[in-house]
Amino acid sequence: MATSITSLATRLSCVSFDRKGGISRPNTVEETHENSTESSRTTRPQSAKLSVTCTPVILEFRRLFQSAKFTTVNVIPGVPNRELLHAVIALYDMCLPDITPEVLYFTVCGKWAKTLMLIRDTHDVAEELKSKGADKDGLGVPRDVGSSMANGCQLTSDLTVTDLEPCRVQESPSQCSPINGATDQSRTDNGDEEEVDDHGDNEAQGEEKPGEETSNPTAAGDSKEKKGIFVDVFSDTESEDSPDSDEDEEDFTEGQDAFLRLVKERRERRQLAFSQGQDPSPYIGIESRLVACATWEKSTLRPGERNVQIDLLAVRKRFRKLGIGKHLLQTLKDVSVVGLYDALVVYADNSAVDFFGHYGFDDDIVLNSKFSDLADNWTNCTLMCYLPPFSGQTIMTESDAGLDLKLMELELQKWSLKSREAHQAQMACAMKLKHEVISLRALVSSQQELIQSLTRELEDLGAHNFHLEKDYLQQQLSNLAINIGSKVHNHADQDNDSTDNVETAKLIQDLERRITALGVTGSESPTSSDDCINWQIAEEFRLSMDDSVMAGMCVVTKTIKANVSQSGVEMFSTRCRLLRDPSLHTKMYLCGTLQHPERIPEILSNGFTEQDFSHGEFGVGLYVSQHASKAAHFSALGKLLLVEVGLGTTDSVVKADNTRVAPPEGFDSIVTPGRLSLLSGGDAMISGCQEYVIFDPHQALPLCLIEYRLE
């Protein structure tokens, strides 16, 4: 039998715990029994001297169910295997009330799941019961005012009723973490709250929640649905009803109702034995001996990686703060128990993060992201992991220092290789981006050259078309003159001749006007490129004058190109580069030679100075406009200056201020409704009347002087 049990379960050496969290391993069974008995006799339920001795047992329930000796061989002598499973599920169910029993059964009986159980000896439990006396509500439960007394001692119904609440918290909308450290809150024996031990099992301690039910068996409003099916296993509630199990349960839930009835029957028999002064040992079941348990499994999702996931961990409330939780984690870290592993992974409830962090688990998001696919995501919990040191990763008793150093060296080489690969990938990406930018810049440069060549070709074609049109008009004029001469000799009628001469004279005048509008006369021979520029300027001027009362009446008679010194051009270029938006510069018409027309030759030669500023309603500066018809109102009669203006960042100004000498802070120029809009009422920014004002004479460069006349 021993061999068969060993193949299914593993027993570890006994461990003793005390209230201070200390752990000791007894030398002999007699010494252990003597210490446990003495501690039980001298310790009150809430005393800090509480001590308990347990036997750790590791079991794979799934393999146990599949074994042929499942019903004939008991892992724990005297305890049926199904009762052992139901007791473990009951402990998890009471400590983790937000997880359904179906999920607990599925997890504990998983394919690769193993469970570590801490089980007390029946004799130790019986001795403790005898030393405590016959408490009706069980060891460690606060004594009610109306409790019945027998022989000066309060009767007990179960050794385990003090460590877990009889009622469960209400189900939350989302599922909580399986490693829940704050689901069971109650008060200690005399109603005092338990203090949190920094080095103890504070993973199961927490503040009392408003939605949690009390531990009083007589509390009103406790429904059977809220309590759960295992409420009576670790409880004082003596309910006669037990919920029915689902018909479609898995095979490992078989015997659930029978286990609940058996627990109740043992409790009643213990009470009867105490009342008759008999030994309660025959009626102590596994529910009274089970102290704590933890379930883990090895992950098989990633080949080559050895990761262990802690699924469930629970400690009975009465035995908390004895260092049991710490011992469970230390056992799970032992490679001789769980085997060689690369990381321990756990989804910890938010209230248990500090507990796991105290024992070496890390909640770093980046580090734990590699384990996010190892298990289901739990709501309101934190993924944590524990990475073992290089030393101690061997199943032998003593560690091999040479092997540890070799493992450390291999890990450092792996880190160096990964870092070098990451750096190489970053440099490759940076170089690709650099070359991409260079190629794009080269493409833009070639496109700009193409645009410039096409622009020059367009200008040449425009000049050629202009010459052809002018030649055609001159030819028409010559032909018309010849036809007029022939008509004079052929017609004898004076009246008809006079009428033809009048019509011919009008036609000639019309042709001459069209030729003059093009900027040439019949005697000119346009061979230079300046004629094209003059034609473009004249055409732009004519179109700009079409929105005024002088539309169709203005004829450009002459265009004089400005000849600004090289220093003036460089000052203009430098000033434009210093603008907040250097790309914003355009051609406009100056609104300001009306008062000082004698300054025009000086402007064409040397550029603008502060002497050319206009004192207008919106400040002292150079006023310019996009519309020649508006600029003509403030310019010398028949003369208009075309300038290139660097506007930069422009601010819109509506309020008039004739003392303004600079643009607002953060701007290079201003745009105003225009002085003509003030004459018309100045209610809004009227399109066509707008004027731009610059306050630096070097922001404008004269291009040419347009001379025109009205017909």
Buried (B, 14 or more C-beta within 10 A) or exposed (E): EEEBBEEBBBBBEBBBBBBBBEBBEBEEEEEBBEBBBEBBEEBBBBEEEBBBBBBBBBBBBBBBBEBEBBEEBBBBEEBBBBBBBBBBBBBBBBBBBBBBBEBBBBBBBBEEBBBBBBBBBBEBBBBBBBBBBBBBBBBBBBBEEEEEEBEEEBBBBBBBBBBBBBBBBEBEEEBBBBBBBBBBBBBBBEEEEBEEBEEBBBBBBBEEEEEBBBBBBEEEEBEEEBBBBBBBBBBBBEBEEBBEBEEEEEEBBBBBBBBBEBBBEBBEBBBEBBEEEEEBBEBBBBBBBBBBBBBBBBBEEEEEBBBBBBBBBBBBBBBBBBBBBBBBBBBBBBBEBBEEBBBBBBBBBBBBBBBBBBBBBEBEEEBBEBBEEBBEEBEBBBBBBBEBEBBEBBEEEEBEEEBBEEBEEEEEEEEEEEEEEEEEEEEEEEEEEEEEEEEEEEEEEEEEEEEEEEEEEEBEEEBEEBBEBBEEBBEEBEEBEEEBEEBEEEBEEEEEBEEBBEEBEEBBEEBBEBBBBBBBEEEEEBEEEEBBBBBBBBBBBBEBBEBBEBEEEBBBBBBBBBEBEEEBEEBBEEBBEEBEBBEBBEBBBBBBBBEBEEBBEBBBEBBBEEEBBBEBBBBBBBBBBBBBBBBBBBBBEBBBBBBBBBBBBBEEBEEBEEEBEEBEEEBBBBBBBBBBBBEEEBEEBBEBBBBBBBBBBBBBBBBBBBBBEEE
